[in-house]
């Protein structure tokens, strides 16, 4: 009996970014089409958000909030109830404004008389008053009407999300939807209980949208991408609806969260909703799965795929020598065909200059290389395929992909989403872009290594580079060496200064709480960060609390870093974050408050001459770092 040709539908599960599509489905759809397979895609994260941001949905939120007993009313629900007529009247035009369809509305929004204002607007009072008392003048200036309006409209959406969370679904957020149900959860019990509960407005809306997508495309295989823990609950609700209505359609789960946290999966209940769970780069497992569904391959020959067999979970690793992964050069060009590029919301959520790029504007996401060329950092999951397997493509191939994407989308902005884009590839790509006179804007993540000379920084800027981010991490030469970061503080200073002088925005990823990091180390690191801002080397930064994962060098060999790991709880589901005991006994969480306060002010040019101890609410030692350390590094040739 002949088997019908496969039709694959790839779905982005909620919630991910609202300003641009998460790229996983674009890559898989482009790859499958390059192999002659009928492949479609939809972004249910965006579709769900837009369905909830309608007068009808907000009326349902109003009714749910009004039905709450007095002792369950929150500031968010009370404010929403009081102003609900304004919310219902303004939601459609505000969404249109954020989609770029009604720019003139910015003047009314910026005037602070159009939108209802709830608790989220209280954050404006924390801003430095300037320009006659205008609390946002320091951030947007006198002429930034569009920016002011988008920030206010974003606060407005966050007020709606808070009301929806408190009145309808306690798990709801526009990004981390139900994240606590999935992140580092050894047991599947919390997810199972949530899925067994009656559906609420959010659940019912999502499941309706998923079924409508299936009716439109009539796939034989549905792929659901879960890049983050905050998309896992939504993915399961989608699959639950599909299995209930269309049990004959095969369903497969993959994505970054799966690749990181479900590598030792033994929980059979997950397969009530998904028939297959695939790991790592999706191209080879997907080709094997399609062969299997067509009857050309048995289950035993699936590649890096979990399934349920006789009630138990079975893993099929495949043969990497016989069936190597599809080369990065051969994966084809991602396509955004089928995604409503004119309906994404350009938000201005954070006033951190680099974080703003994440939520502001629609960026074509592309990788310069597969994996990381360095793959040594001790805090990183270097043992996993998406980092450990490093492959490149020629500059011509990358430029061809860029040209094809621009032709398809009409958008010339690119976010290179590499773990660390290799300098050799970036240099070659910059030369190819200029040879073709291809005008784009791009930004991405790098290592602050000495290869990035001032000359190369200018070449990258000339090719369209507008911003780069990189890890300064602990800003301590001792700890950078322990991390195997391969850079020094002085080197970072020279590289970041080269980019800044070329007109490129520089963002530093910063870390605190690394094994053996003392209070003195943290204070010294903050002093170096102060100097880097003061010297104009970096313009943006963010402090991250170190988290140990089971796939990192610290997690694999804790003794080498002077720590003792906690025992992981038993369970057959997620396994990633792991607690540890550090003999220093430092209260890193308390230090984190001062670190975040300092960098928030540094980004706005405030307090750069102050002693760094002033940012902490308790006594800390004086910095041991010379106050001209960065100045001396910049004066040196290295």
C-alpha positions as CSV (number, residue, x, y, z in Angstrom):
1,X,0.0,0.0,0.0
2,X,1.4,3.4,-1.0
3,X,2.2,5.8,1.8
4,X,1.0,9.4,1.4
5,X,3.8,12.0,1.0
6,X,4.7,13.5,4.4
7,X,3.4,16.9,5.3
8,X,5.2,18.4,8.3
9,X,3.9,21.3,10.5
10,X,6.4,22.9,12.9
11,X,4.9,24.9,15.7
12,X,6.6,27.4,18.1
13,X,5.1,26.8,21.5
14,X,4.2,29.7,23.9
15,X,5.7,31.6,25.2
16,X,8.8,32.9,23.4
17,X,9.6,36.3,22.0
18,X,6.8,38.5,20.7
19,X,8.9,40.8,18.5
20,X,10.4,38.2,16.2
21,X,9.9,34.4,15.5
22,X,12.1,32.0,17.4
23,X,14.3,30.5,14.6
24,X,14.0,26.8,15.2
25,X,11.0,26.2,12.9
26,X,12.4,28.5,10.2
27,X,15.5,26.4,10.1
28,X,13.7,23.1,10.0
29,X,11.1,24.3,7.5
30,X,13.9,25.6,5.2
31,X,15.8,22.4,5.5
32,X,12.9,20.1,4.8
33,X,11.8,22.1,1.8
34,X,15.4,21.9,0.5
35,X,14.8,18.1,0.5
36,X,11.5,18.3,-1.3
37,X,9.3,17.8,1.7
38,X,6.1,19.7,2.2
39,X,6.8,21.7,5.3
40,X,4.7,24.4,7.0
41,X,5.2,26.5,10.2
42,X,3.2,28.6,12.6
43,X,4.0,30.6,15.7
44,X,1.5,29.8,18.3
45,X,3.3,32.0,20.9
46,X,2.5,35.1,18.9
47,X,-1.0,33.9,17.8
48,X,-1.9,33.2,21.5
49,X,-0.7,36.6,22.7
50,X,-2.6,38.4,19.9
51,X,-5.8,36.3,20.7
52,X,-5.5,37.4,24.4
53,X,-5.0,41.0,23.5
54,X,-8.5,41.6,22.1
55,X,-11.6,43.3,23.6
56,X,-13.4,40.0,23.8
57,X,-10.6,38.3,25.7
58,X,-10.1,41.3,28.0
59,X,-13.8,41.2,28.8
60,X,-13.4,37.6,29.9
61,X,-10.4,38.7,32.1
62,X,-12.6,41.4,33.6
63,X,-15.4,39.0,34.4
64,X,-12.9,36.6,36.0
65,X,-11.3,39.4,38.0
66,X,-14.8,40.6,39.1
67,X,-15.7,37.1,40.4
68,X,-12.7,36.9,42.7
69,X,-13.4,37.2,46.4
70,X,-12.1,40.4,48.1
71,X,-9.3,38.6,49.8
72,X,-7.9,37.4,46.4
73,X,-8.0,40.7,44.7
74,X,-4.5,42.0,43.9
75,X,-3.3,45.5,42.9
76,X,-3.2,44.2,39.3
77,X,-6.8,42.9,39.3
78,X,-8.2,45.9,41.2
79,X,-6.6,48.4,38.8
80,X,-7.7,46.4,35.8
81,X,-11.3,46.2,37.0
82,X,-11.5,49.9,37.8
83,X,-10.2,50.8,34.3
84,X,-11.5,47.9,32.3
85,X,-13.6,50.1,29.9
86,X,-10.3,51.9,28.9
87,X,-8.5,48.7,28.5
88,X,-11.2,47.3,26.1
89,X,-11.2,50.5,24.2
90,X,-7.4,50.9,23.8
91,X,-6.1,47.3,23.3
92,X,-6.7,47.0,19.6
93,X,-5.2,50.4,18.6
94,X,-2.2,49.8,21.0
95,X,-1.5,46.4,19.4
96,X,-1.7,48.0,16.0
97,X,0.8,50.7,17.1
98,X,3.3,48.1,18.4
99,X,3.0,46.2,15.1
100,X,4.0,49.4,13.3
101,X,0.6,49.9,11.6
102,X,-0.3,53.1,13.3
103,X,2.8,55.2,14.2
104,X,0.9,58.4,14.7
105,X,-0.8,57.0,17.8
106,X,2.6,57.4,19.6
107,X,1.8,61.1,20.3
108,X,-1.3,60.2,22.3
109,X,0.4,57.3,24.1
110,X,3.4,59.4,25.0
111,X,1.2,62.1,26.4
112,X,0.2,59.8,29.2
113,X,-3.6,60.4,28.7
114,X,-4.5,57.6,26.3
115,X,-3.6,54.4,28.1
116,X,-4.9,53.3,31.5
117,X,-2.0,53.0,33.9
118,X,-1.7,50.2,36.4
119,X,0.9,49.1,38.9
120,X,3.6,48.5,36.3
121,X,3.7,52.3,35.7
122,X,5.0,52.8,39.2
123,X,8.4,51.8,37.9
124,X,8.6,55.2,36.1
125,X,8.9,56.9,39.5
126,X,12.3,55.2,40.0
127,X,13.8,56.9,37.0
128,X,15.9,60.0,37.5
129,X,13.8,63.1,37.1
130,X,15.3,65.5,34.6
131,X,14.2,68.0,32.0
132,X,11.6,69.8,34.2
133,X,10.7,66.8,36.1
134,X,10.0,64.4,33.2
135,X,10.8,61.0,34.6
136,X,11.8,59.5,31.2
137,X,13.8,62.4,29.7
138,X,17.1,60.8,30.7
139,X,16.2,57.7,28.7
140,X,14.5,59.1,25.6
141,X,15.4,62.7,25.3
142,X,13.1,65.5,24.0
143,X,12.4,63.9,20.6
144,X,12.0,60.2,21.4
145,X,8.2,60.1,21.0
146,X,8.1,56.6,19.4
147,X,10.4,55.2,22.1
148,X,8.5,56.8,24.9
149,X,5.2,55.4,23.5
150,X,6.5,51.9,23.0
151,X,7.9,51.8,26.5
152,X,4.6,53.0,27.9
153,X,2.6,50.5,25.7
154,X,4.9,47.7,26.9
155,X,4.1,48.6,30.6
156,X,0.4,48.6,29.6
157,X,0.7,45.1,28.2
158,X,2.5,43.9,31.3
159,X,-0.3,45.3,33.4
160,X,-2.7,43.2,31.3
161,X,-0.5,40.1,31.7
162,X,-0.5,40.6,35.5
163,X,-4.3,40.9,35.6
164,X,-4.6,37.8,33.5
165,X,-2.2,35.9,35.8
166,X,-4.0,36.9,39.0
167,X,-7.5,36.4,37.7
168,X,-7.3,33.6,35.2
169,X,-4.0,31.6,35.1
170,X,-1.4,31.9,37.9
171,X,1.3,30.5,35.5
172,X,0.8,33.1,32.8
173,X,3.6,35.5,31.6
174,X,4.4,36.8,28.1
175,X,7.8,35.0,28.3
176,X,8.1,32.5,31.1
177,X,4.7,30.8,30.8
178,X,4.5,28.1,33.4
179,X,8.3,28.0,33.7
180,X,8.3,26.6,37.3
181,X,6.5,23.5,36.1
182,X,9.4,22.4,33.8
183,X,12.7,24.1,34.8
184,X,15.0,21.5,36.5
185,X,11.9,19.5,37.6
186,X,13.1,15.9,38.2
187,X,9.5,14.8,38.5
188,X,6.8,15.1,35.9
189,X,4.1,15.3,38.6
190,X,3.5,19.0,38.5
191,X,3.1,19.1,34.7
192,X,0.8,16.1,34.8
193,X,-1.4,17.7,37.5
194,X,-1.6,21.0,35.5
195,X,-2.6,19.1,32.3
196,X,-5.3,17.1,34.2
197,X,-6.9,20.3,35.6
198,X,-9.8,21.9,33.8
199,X,-8.8,24.3,31.0
200,X,-8.9,28.1,31.6
201,X,-9.2,30.9,29.1
202,X,-5.5,30.7,28.2
203,X,-5.5,26.9,27.8
204,X,-8.7,26.9,25.8
205,X,-7.6,29.6,23.5
206,X,-4.2,27.9,22.8
207,X,-5.9,24.6,22.1
208,X,-8.4,26.1,19.8
209,X,-5.6,27.9,17.9
210,X,-3.6,24.6,17.6
211,X,-6.5,22.7,16.2
212,X,-7.2,25.5,13.7
213,X,-3.6,25.3,12.5
214,X,-3.9,21.5,12.0
215,X,-7.2,22.0,10.1
216,X,-5.5,24.5,7.8
217,X,-2.4,22.4,7.0
218,X,-3.6,18.8,7.6
219,X,-0.1,17.5,8.5
220,X,1.0,13.9,9.0
221,X,3.7,15.0,11.5
222,X,3.6,17.9,13.9
223,X,6.9,19.1,15.4
224,X,6.7,21.3,18.5
225,X,9.7,23.4,19.4
226,X,10.4,24.1,23.1
227,X,13.5,26.4,23.4
228,X,12.9,27.3,27.0
229,X,11.3,25.8,30.1
230,X,8.6,28.5,29.8
231,X,7.4,26.9,26.6
232,X,7.0,23.3,27.9
233,X,3.6,23.6,29.4
234,X,2.2,25.3,26.3
235,X,3.7,22.6,24.1
236,X,2.0,19.9,26.2
237,X,-1.4,21.6,26.0
238,X,-1.0,21.8,22.2
239,X,-0.1,18.1,21.9
240,X,-2.9,17.2,24.4
241,X,-5.5,18.9,22.1
242,X,-4.0,17.2,18.9
243,X,-4.1,13.7,20.4
244,X,-7.6,14.2,21.6
245,X,-8.9,15.3,18.2
246,X,-6.5,13.8,15.7
247,X,-4.8,10.7,17.4
248,X,-3.5,9.6,14.0
249,X,-1.2,12.5,13.5
250,X,2.3,11.8,14.8
251,X,3.7,14.3,17.2
252,X,7.4,15.0,18.0
253,X,9.0,17.3,20.7
254,X,12.4,18.9,20.4
255,X,14.3,22.2,21.0
256,X,16.8,23.7,23.4
257,X,15.0,22.8,26.6
258,X,14.7,19.2,25.5
259,X,18.3,19.0,24.4
260,X,19.5,20.4,27.8
261,X,17.2,19.0,30.4
262,X,15.6,15.8,29.0
263,X,18.7,13.9,28.0
264,X,18.0,11.1,30.6
265,X,14.3,10.8,30.1
266,X,12.5,7.8,31.6
267,X,9.1,9.4,32.3
268,X,6.5,7.4,30.2
269,X,3.6,9.9,30.8
270,X,5.2,12.4,28.5
271,X,4.4,10.1,25.7
272,X,0.7,10.3,26.3
273,X,1.0,13.5,24.3
274,X,4.2,13.2,22.2
275,X,5.0,10.1,20.2
276,X,8.7,11.0,19.8
277,X,11.2,13.2,21.6
278,X,14.4,14.1,19.6
279,X,17.7,15.4,20.8
280,X,20.3,17.8,19.4
281,X,20.4,19.2,15.9
282,X,17.1,18.2,14.4
283,X,17.9,17.5,10.8
284,X,19.2,14.0,11.0
285,X,16.7,12.7,13.6
286,X,13.9,14.2,11.6
287,X,15.0,12.5,8.3
288,X,15.1,9.2,10.2
289,X,11.7,9.8,11.7
290,X,10.2,10.6,8.3
291,X,11.7,7.4,6.9
292,X,10.2,5.5,9.9
293,X,6.7,7.0,9.4
294,X,6.9,6.1,5.7
295,X,7.7,2.4,6.6
296,X,11.3,2.6,5.3
297,X,13.0,2.3,8.7
298,X,12.3,0.4,11.9
299,X,12.1,1.9,15.3
300,X,15.5,0.6,16.3
301,X,17.1,2.7,13.6
302,X,15.7,6.0,14.7
303,X,18.4,8.6,15.5
304,X,18.8,10.2,18.9
305,X,15.1,9.7,19.6
306,X,13.0,8.7,22.6
307,X,9.7,6.8,22.3
308,X,7.5,4.7,24.5
309,X,7.4,0.9,23.9
310,X,5.4,-1.5,26.0
311,X,4.9,1.2,28.6
312,X,8.5,2.1,29.0
313,X,10.7,4.8,27.5
314,X,13.2,3.6,24.9
315,X,16.1,5.6,23.5
316,X,17.3,5.0,20.0
317,X,20.7,6.6,19.6
318,X,21.3,5.7,15.9
319,X,24.7,5.3,14.4
320,X,26.7,8.5,14.1
321,X,29.4,6.9,11.9
322,X,26.9,5.5,9.5
323,X,24.6,8.5,9.5
324,X,26.5,11.6,10.3
325,X,24.7,14.8,11.1
326,X,23.8,17.1,8.2
327,X,26.7,19.4,7.7
328,X,26.2,23.1,8.6
329,X,27.1,24.0,5.0
330,X,24.2,21.7,3.8
331,X,21.3,22.6,6.1
332,X,19.9,25.1,3.7
333,X,18.5,28.6,4.2
334,X,15.9,29.2,6.9
335,X,12.6,30.4,5.7
336,X,10.0,32.5,7.5
337,X,7.3,31.7,4.9
338,X,4.0,31.1,6.8
339,X,4.9,33.3,9.8
340,X,3.0,36.7,9.9
341,X,6.0,39.0,10.0
342,X,3.8,42.1,10.0
343,X,2.0,41.1,13.2
344,X,4.9,40.8,15.7
345,X,5.0,43.4,18.5
346,X,8.0,45.7,18.7
347,X,8.3,46.2,22.5
348,X,10.5,48.3,24.6
349,X,10.5,46.4,27.9
350,X,13.9,47.1,29.4
351,X,16.0,50.2,29.2
352,X,19.2,48.2,29.2
353,X,20.6,49.1,25.7
354,X,21.4,45.5,24.7
355,X,18.3,43.9,26.2
356,X,16.3,46.4,24.2
357,X,17.6,44.8,21.0
358,X,16.0,41.5,22.1
359,X,12.5,42.9,22.3
360,X,12.6,45.9,19.9
361,X,12.2,45.3,16.2
362,X,12.0,42.1,14.1
363,X,15.4,40.5,13.6
364,X,16.2,37.7,11.2
365,X,17.9,35.1,13.4
366,X,20.9,33.3,11.8
367,X,23.9,31.3,12.9
368,X,27.4,32.0,11.5
369,X,28.6,28.5,12.6
370,X,27.3,25.4,14.3
371,X,28.5,25.1,17.9
372,X,31.3,26.9,19.7
373,X,34.9,27.1,18.5
374,X,36.2,27.6,22.1
375,X,34.1,25.1,24.0
376,X,36.2,25.3,27.2
377,X,34.3,27.6,29.6
378,X,33.8,25.7,32.8
379,X,30.3,27.1,33.5
380,X,28.9,26.2,30.0
381,X,27.3,23.0,28.8
382,X,30.2,22.2,26.6
383,X,29.5,18.4,26.7
384,X,26.3,18.9,24.7
385,X,26.1,18.7,20.9
386,X,24.8,22.2,20.2
387,X,28.0,23.6,21.7
388,X,30.6,20.7,21.3
389,X,30.1,20.0,17.6
390,X,31.7,22.9,15.8
391,X,31.3,23.4,12.0
392,X,31.4,26.4,9.7
393,X,30.1,27.4,6.4
394,X,31.9,29.5,3.8
395,X,31.4,33.3,3.7
396,X,29.7,32.9,0.3
397,X,27.2,30.4,1.7
398,X,26.4,32.7,4.6
399,X,26.0,35.7,2.3
400,X,23.8,33.7,0.0
401,X,21.5,32.8,3.0
402,X,21.4,36.5,4.0
403,X,20.5,37.6,0.5
404,X,17.7,35.0,0.3
405,X,16.3,36.0,3.7
406,X,16.3,39.7,2.9
407,X,14.6,38.9,-0.4
408,X,11.9,36.9,1.4
409,X,11.3,39.0,4.5
410,X,12.1,42.5,3.2
411,X,14.0,43.0,6.5
412,X,17.8,43.7,6.6
413,X,18.3,43.3,10.4
414,X,20.1,40.1,11.6
415,X,20.8,38.7,15.0
416,X,23.6,36.1,14.8
417,X,22.6,33.7,17.5
418,X,25.9,31.8,17.9
419,X,27.1,30.8,21.4
420,X,30.3,32.7,20.3
421,X,30.6,33.7,16.6
422,X,34.1,32.8,15.4
423,X,36.2,35.9,14.5
424,X,37.7,34.2,11.4
425,X,34.2,33.6,10.0
426,X,33.0,37.1,10.9
427,X,36.0,38.6,9.2
428,X,35.4,36.6,6.0
429,X,31.6,37.4,6.1
430,X,32.3,41.1,6.6
431,X,34.5,41.1,3.5
432,X,31.9,39.2,1.5
433,X,29.1,41.5,2.5
434,X,31.1,44.5,1.4
435,X,32.2,42.8,-1.8
436,X,28.6,42.3,-2.7
437,X,27.6,45.8,-1.4
438,X,25.0,44.0,0.8
439,X,23.7,46.5,3.3
440,X,22.5,44.9,6.5
441,X,22.6,45.6,10.2
442,X,23.7,42.8,12.5
443,X,24.6,42.0,16.1
444,X,25.7,38.9,18.0
445,X,27.7,37.3,20.7
446,X,31.5,36.9,20.7
447,X,34.4,36.1,22.9
448,X,36.5,39.1,23.8
449,X,39.7,37.6,22.4
450,X,42.7,39.5,21.1
451,X,41.9,38.5,17.5
452,X,39.4,41.4,17.5
453,X,42.0,44.1,16.8
454,X,40.8,47.8,16.3
455,X,41.2,47.2,12.6
456,X,38.9,44.1,12.6
457,X,36.4,46.0,14.8
458,X,36.2,48.7,12.2
459,X,35.8,46.1,9.4
460,X,32.9,44.5,11.2
461,X,31.3,47.9,11.9
462,X,31.6,48.8,8.2
463,X,29.8,45.6,7.3
464,X,26.9,46.5,9.4
465,X,27.7,45.4,13.0
466,X,25.8,47.6,15.4
467,X,26.3,45.7,18.7
468,X,28.2,42.9,20.2
469,X,27.9,41.1,23.5
470,X,30.5,38.9,25.3
471,X,31.4,37.4,28.6
472,X,33.5,39.4,31.0
473,X,31.9,37.1,33.6
474,X,33.6,37.6,37.0
475,X,36.0,40.3,35.9
476,X,38.8,38.6,37.9
477,X,42.0,37.2,36.2
478,X,42.2,34.4,38.8
479,X,38.6,33.4,38.3
480,X,38.7,33.9,34.5
481,X,41.6,31.4,34.5
482,X,39.6,29.0,36.6
483,X,36.7,29.3,34.2
484,X,39.0,28.6,31.3
485,X,37.6,31.7,29.6
486,X,40.8,32.3,27.7
487,X,40.7,36.0,28.2
488,X,42.1,38.5,30.7
489,X,40.6,41.7,32.1
490,X,43.2,43.8,30.3
491,X,42.5,42.0,27.0
492,X,38.7,42.5,27.4
493,X,39.3,46.2,28.0
494,X,41.3,46.6,24.8
495,X,38.9,44.6,22.7
496,X,35.7,46.3,24.0
497,X,37.4,49.7,23.6
498,X,38.2,48.8,20.0
499,X,34.5,48.0,19.3
500,X,33.3,51.1,21.1
501,X,35.7,53.3,19.1
502,X,34.3,51.8,15.9
503,X,30.8,52.9,17.0
504,X,29.6,49.4,18.1
505,X,27.5,49.1,21.2
506,X,29.2,46.7,23.7
507,X,27.4,44.6,26.2
508,X,29.2,42.6,28.9
509,X,27.7,39.5,30.4
510,X,28.8,39.5,34.1
511,X,28.6,36.7,36.6
512,X,28.7,36.4,40.4
513,X,28.7,33.5,42.7
514,X,31.2,31.4,40.8
515,X,32.9,28.7,42.9
516,X,35.6,30.1,45.3
517,X,34.5,33.7,44.5
518,X,34.9,35.8,47.7
519,X,33.4,39.0,48.7
520,X,36.7,40.7,47.9
521,X,36.6,39.2,44.4
522,X,33.1,40.6,43.9
523,X,34.0,44.1,45.0
524,X,37.1,44.1,42.9
525,X,35.1,42.9,39.9
526,X,32.6,45.8,40.4
527,X,35.5,48.3,40.5
528,X,36.7,47.0,37.2
529,X,33.3,47.2,35.7
530,X,33.0,50.8,36.9
531,X,36.3,51.6,35.2
532,X,35.2,49.9,32.0
533,X,32.0,52.1,31.9
534,X,34.0,55.2,32.8
535,X,36.5,54.6,30.0
536,X,33.7,54.1,27.4
537,X,34.6,50.4,26.8
538,X,31.2,49.1,27.5
539,X,27.8,50.7,27.4
540,X,25.6,47.9,28.7
541,X,25.8,45.0,31.1
542,X,23.9,42.5,33.2
543,X,24.9,40.5,36.3
544,X,23.9,36.8,36.2
545,X,24.0,34.5,39.2
546,X,26.1,31.5,38.5
547,X,24.1,28.3,38.2
548,X,25.8,24.9,38.1
549,X,24.5,22.4,35.5
550,X,25.2,18.7,35.2
551,X,26.6,19.1,31.7
552,X,29.2,21.7,32.5
553,X,32.8,21.1,33.6
554,X,31.9,22.3,37.1
555,X,29.1,19.8,37.2
556,X,31.1,17.0,35.8
557,X,34.2,17.6,38.0
558,X,33.2,19.6,41.0
559,X,36.3,18.8,43.0
560,X,38.5,20.7,40.5
561,X,36.5,23.8,41.4
562,X,36.5,23.3,45.2
563,X,32.8,22.6,45.6
564,X,30.6,19.7,46.6
565,X,27.4,18.9,44.6
566,X,24.1,18.3,46.2
567,X,22.3,15.0,45.3
568,X,19.8,15.5,42.6
569,X,16.2,14.5,43.4
570,X,15.0,11.2,41.9
571,X,12.7,11.3,38.9
572,X,12.7,10.5,35.2
573,X,12.1,13.9,33.8
574,X,14.2,17.1,33.7
575,X,17.8,17.1,34.9
576,X,20.0,20.1,34.6
577,X,20.6,22.6,37.4
578,X,22.3,21.2,40.5
579,X,23.0,22.8,43.8
580,X,26.4,22.9,45.4
581,X,28.2,23.8,48.6
582,X,31.0,26.4,48.3
583,X,33.4,26.5,51.2
584,X,33.6,30.3,51.0
585,X,30.1,30.6,52.5
586,X,29.5,33.9,50.8
587,X,26.0,35.3,50.6
588,X,26.0,36.0,46.9
589,X,22.3,36.8,46.7
590,X,22.9,39.7,49.1
591,X,25.8,41.0,47.0
592,X,23.7,40.7,43.9
593,X,21.3,43.5,45.0
594,X,24.2,46.0,45.1
595,X,25.7,44.7,41.8
596,X,22.4,45.2,39.9
597,X,21.9,48.6,41.5
598,X,25.4,49.7,40.5
599,X,25.2,48.6,36.9
600,X,21.7,50.1,36.4
601,X,23.2,53.5,37.3
602,X,26.4,53.0,35.4
603,X,24.4,52.4,32.2
604,X,22.9,55.8,32.7
605,X,26.2,57.6,33.5
606,X,25.4,57.9,37.2
607,X,27.8,57.2,40.1
608,X,30.8,56.5,38.0
609,X,33.1,58.5,40.3
610,X,31.7,56.9,43.5
611,X,33.4,54.3,45.7
612,X,31.8,51.0,44.7
613,X,31.2,50.2,48.4
614,X,28.4,52.7,48.3
615,X,26.1,50.4,46.3
616,X,25.9,47.8,49.1
617,X,23.7,48.1,52.1
618,X,26.2,46.4,54.4
619,X,29.9,46.6,54.9
620,X,32.2,45.2,52.2
621,X,36.0,45.5,51.9
622,X,37.7,48.2,49.9
623,X,38.5,47.3,46.3
624,X,42.1,46.2,45.9
625,X,42.1,47.2,42.2
626,X,44.0,50.3,41.2
627,X,41.6,53.0,40.1
628,X,43.6,53.5,36.9
629,X,43.8,49.7,36.1
630,X,41.7,50.0,32.9
631,X,43.3,53.2,31.8
632,X,46.7,51.6,32.1
633,X,45.5,48.5,30.1
634,X,44.3,50.8,27.3
635,X,47.6,52.6,27.2
636,X,49.4,49.3,26.9
637,X,49.8,47.4,23.6
638,X,49.3,44.1,25.4
